[in-house]
Amino acid sequence: MIARLLLRVVSWSVMAYLILPLLVIVGSSFTATSYLAFPPQGLTLDWYGRMLADTSYLAAFGTSTLLALVATAAALLLGVPAALAIARCEFPGKRFLLSLLMSPLVLPHVVLGAALLQYCAALGLMRSFTALLVGHIVIVMPFVLRSVLPQLTPEQRALEEASADLGARPMETFFLVTLPQIRSGLASGAIFAFISSWINVELSIFNTTAEMTTIPVKLFNYVQYTIDPVIAAVSSITIGVAALAIVILDLTVGLHLLSDRR
C-alpha cells in the first residue's frame, strides 16, 4: 500500500515537473507588460495579434507543418519496407545497414546539417526545400525503424506464411495480416517522427533562408535580438498544435495502440 502511494506521488511529481513549465509559457503569453512575466501582469491578447500580423511567422508555421508531414510520410514509406527487409531477410552487411540507418540517432544533427549543406551545394540544391526535406527524412526515419522492428516477431512471420499458404498474394498479406500487427509501431513512429521534424533546429538552420524558414529556426534567430511575450505566444500556439494533434490521433486511431504490442 505504501509502495503504491509512493509510486503515485512520484508519478504526479514527474507530471507536474513536465507540465508546469508549459503553463508558465502559456501564462506569460497573456501578460500586458513588454517583457516576459509570470504570473502575468494584466491580461491581453496583443502579443498573439502581433504574431498573426507578422506574415513571417505564418509562413514559418506553414513550412514547419508541411515539412514535418511530408518527412513523416516519406519516413513511413521508406522505413516500413526497410524494417521488413531487415527483419525477414538474411543478407551480407545486414547489421551494417541497420547501424547506418539508425546512426542519425547518435550523430550530432549539427554535423549532419553541415554535411548536407555541402553535399546539396555540389548538386545545386543548397538551401532549398528539397535539401531540407532530405535531411529531415534522414533524421526521422530511425524512429519509424525503432518502432516497427520490435513488432516484426517470429510469431507474426508464421501468420504471414499461413496467409500465403491459404492463397493470399504478398500485397494482400501485407495489408490484411502484417499492417494490422504493426499499426501501433506505425502510430508511435509517426508521432516521434513528426515531433522530431517539427522541433529540429540544428539541421534546419544550415538549410533555411530568410524567405524559407521553420518556426524553431525563426524563434532561435528572434531571441538573439529580442525577448518579449511574442516568443511565449508563438510557443503557446506550438504547444496547442501538439496537443491538438494528440487529441486527433486519439479520436481517429487511438492512443491505446501505442501500448498495444499484441
C-alpha positions in Angstrom: 0.0 0.0 0.0 2.8 2.4 0.9 4.8 1.5 -2.1 1.8 2.1 -4.4 1.1 5.5 -2.7 4.8 6.5 -3.1 4.7 5.5 -6.8 1.7 7.7 -7.3 3.4 10.6 -5.6 6.5 10.2 -7.8 4.3 9.9 -10.9 2.4 13.0 -10.2 5.6 14.9 -9.3 7.1 14.0 -12.6 3.9 15.0 -14.4 4.0 18.4 -12.6 7.7 18.8 -13.4 6.9 18.4 -17.1 3.6 20.4 -17.3 4.4 23.4 -15.1 7.0 24.9 -17.5 4.4 24.7 -20.2 1.8 26.6 -18.0 4.4 29.3 -17.3 5.0 29.8 -21.1 1.3 29.9 -21.8 0.6 32.3 -18.9 3.5 34.6 -19.9 1.9 35.0 -23.4 -1.0 36.9 -21.9 1.0 39.4 -19.8 0.4 43.1 -20.5 4.0 44.0 -19.9 6.6 44.3 -22.7 8.7 41.7 -21.1 8.1 38.1 -20.1 6.4 38.0 -16.7 4.8 35.2 -14.7 2.3 35.4 -13.2 1.1 37.7 -16.0 0.7 41.3 -15.0 -2.6 42.1 -16.6 -4.2 40.1 -19.4 -4.0 40.9 -23.1 -4.1 39.1 -26.5 -1.9 41.8 -28.1 1.1 39.5 -28.4 -1.0 37.0 -30.3 -2.2 39.8 -32.6 1.4 40.9 -33.3 2.4 37.4 -34.1 -0.6 36.9 -36.5 0.1 40.3 -38.1 3.7 39.2 -38.9 3.4 37.1 -42.1 6.9 35.6 -41.5 5.6 33.7 -38.5 2.6 32.4 -40.5 5.0 31.3 -43.3 7.3 29.6 -40.8 4.4 27.7 -39.3 3.3 26.6 -42.8 6.8 25.5 -43.7 7.3 23.5 -40.5 3.9 21.8 -40.8 4.4 20.9 -44.5 8.0 19.7 -43.8 7.0 17.6 -40.8 4.1 16.0 -42.6 6.0 15.2 -45.8 9.1 14.0 -43.9 6.9 11.7 -41.7 5.0 10.3 -44.7 8.3 9.6 -46.5 9.9 8.0 -43.4 6.9 5.7 -43.2 7.1 4.7 -46.9 10.8 4.1 -46.6 11.1 2.8 -43.1 8.4 0.1 -43.3 10.0 -1.8 -46.3 13.4 -1.4 -44.7 12.2 -2.8 -41.4 10.6 -5.7 -43.3 13.7 -6.5 -45.2 15.9 -6.3 -42.1 13.5 -8.5 -40.0 12.6 -11.1 -42.7 15.8 -11.5 -44.8 19.3 -12.6 -44.2 22.0 -10.9 -46.4 25.6 -9.8 -46.1 26.0 -6.4 -44.4 22.6 -6.6 -42.6 24.0 -5.4 -39.3 26.0 -2.6 -41.0 22.9 -1.5 -42.9 20.8 -1.3 -39.7 23.6 0.6 -37.9 23.8 3.0 -40.9 20.1 3.7 -40.9 20.0 4.1 -37.1 23.1 6.3 -37.0 21.2 9.7 -37.1 20.0 8.9 -33.6 23.6 9.2 -32.3 25.2 11.6 -34.8 25.0 15.3 -33.9 22.4 17.0 -36.1 24.8 19.9 -36.5 27.3 17.6 -38.2 24.5 16.2 -40.5 23.3 19.7 -41.3 26.7 20.9 -42.3 27.4 17.8 -44.4 24.0 18.1 -46.1 24.7 21.8 -46.9 28.0 21.0 -48.6 26.5 18.0 -50.5 23.5 19.8 -51.7 25.7 22.8 -52.7 27.6 20.4 -55.0 24.2 19.3 -56.5 22.9 22.8 -56.9 20.2 22.2 -54.2 21.7 24.3 -51.5 19.2 25.9 -49.0 16.1 24.5 -50.9 13.0 22.8 -49.6 14.3 19.6 -51.2 17.5 19.7 -49.3 15.7 20.4 -46.0 13.3 17.6 -46.7 16.0 15.0 -47.4 17.7 16.0 -44.2 14.6 15.6 -42.1 13.8 12.2 -43.7 17.2 11.1 -42.7 16.8 12.1 -39.0 13.3 10.9 -38.5 13.3 7.5 -40.3 15.2 5.8 -37.4 12.2 6.5 -35.2 10.0 4.5 -37.6 12.5 1.7 -37.7 12.8 1.5 -33.9 9.0 1.4 -33.5 8.3 -1.1 -36.3 11.2 -3.6 -35.9 10.2 -4.9 -32.5 6.7 -5.7 -33.8 8.0 -8.0 -36.6 8.2 -11.1 -34.4 8.7 -14.7 -35.5 5.0 -15.3 -34.4 3.9 -12.7 -36.9 6.1 -14.4 -39.6 4.1 -17.6 -39.0 0.8 -15.7 -39.6 2.2 -14.3 -42.9 3.3 -17.8 -44.0 -0.2 -19.1 -43.2 -1.8 -16.4 -45.2 0.4 -17.3 -48.2 -0.4 -21.0 -47.8 -4.1 -20.1 -48.0 -3.5 -18.4 -51.4 -3.2 -14.7 -50.4 -0.9 -12.6 -52.6 2.0 -10.7 -51.0 0.2 -7.4 -51.0 -2.9 -8.9 -49.6 -0.8 -10.5 -46.8 0.8 -7.2 -46.1 -2.4 -5.1 -45.8 -4.5 -7.8 -44.1 -2.0 -9.5 -41.9 1.2 -7.5 -41.4 -0.1 -4.0 -41.3 -2.7 -4.6 -38.6 0.0 -6.2 -36.5 2.5 -3.3 -36.7 -0.1 -0.4 -36.6 0.9 0.5 -33.0 4.5 0.8 -34.1 3.5 2.9 -37.1 1.4 5.2 -34.9 4.2 5.8 -32.3 6.9 6.1 -35.0 4.8 8.7 -36.9 4.3 10.7 -33.7 8.0 10.7 -32.8 9.0 11.4 -36.4 6.6 14.4 -36.7 7.6 15.9 -33.4 11.4 15.5 -34.2 11.0 17.2 -37.5 8.8 20.0 -36.1 11.2 20.9 -33.3 14.5 20.4 -35.2 16.9 23.4 -35.1 20.4 22.1 -35.6 20.0 20.6 -39.1 17.4 23.1 -40.3 19.4 26.2 -39.5 22.0 25.2 -42.2 19.4 24.7 -44.9 16.9 27.5 -44.4 16.8 31.1 -45.8 15.2 34.3 -44.7 12.2 33.5 -47.1 12.0 29.8 -46.2 12.4 29.1 -42.5 10.9 26.8 -39.9 9.3 28.0 -36.7 12.1 26.7 -34.4 14.8 28.4 -36.5 12.6 31.6 -36.6 12.4 31.6 -32.8 16.1 30.8 -32.5 17.0 33.8 -34.6 14.4 36.1 -32.9 15.6 35.5 -29.3 19.2 36.5 -30.3 18.0 40.2 -30.6 14.7 40.5 -28.8 13.0 38.7 -25.8 9.3 39.7 -25.4 6.0 37.9 -25.0 5.7 37.3 -28.7 8.0 34.3 -28.1 5.7 33.0 -25.5 2.7 33.4 -27.8 4.4 31.5 -30.6 5.4 28.8 -28.2 1.9 28.6 -26.8 0.5 28.0 -30.2 3.1 25.3 -30.9 2.0 23.6 -27.6 -1.6 23.9 -28.7 -0.9 22.3 -32.1 0.9 19.4 -30.4 -2.0 18.9 -28.0 -4.5 19.1 -30.8 -2.5 16.5 -32.8 -2.6 14.1 -29.9 -6.3 14.6 -29.5 -7.0 14.0 -33.2 -4.8 10.9 -33.1 -6.7 9.6 -30.1 -10.0 10.1 -31.8 -9.0 8.6 -35.1 -6.5 5.9 -34.3 -6.5 5.5 -30.5 -3.6 6.2 -28.2 -4.1 2.7 -26.7 -2.3 1.4 -29.9 0.9 3.0 -28.6 1.0 0.4 -25.8 -0.7 -2.4 -27.6 2.0 -4.8 -28.6 -0.2 -7.8 -29.5 
